[in-house]
Amino acid sequence: MHLTYLLINIFSAIVPFLFSFYPAIRFNNHFKAFIAGNAIASACFIGWDVLFTGQNVWGFNYAYTLGFK
């Protein structure tokens, strides 16, 4: 039960990741742009999450996480 959030993230990412190597899509040629765009978006959303969890606007149920705070 402690792995619920982690497993949801892994299973929601694994299928698109595997299909990115499909020859007709050839997404693997664009990983640099993907990583750059993902880093920018992640910085915004991680900052947002840190701010709001610090203000107790939202939080995480520790019964479903690995216990890191």
Secondary structure, DSSP 8 states (H G I E B T S, - for coil): -TTHHHHHHHHHHHHHHHHTT-TTT-GGGGHHHHHHHHHHHHHHHHHHHHHHHHTTSS---TTSS-S--
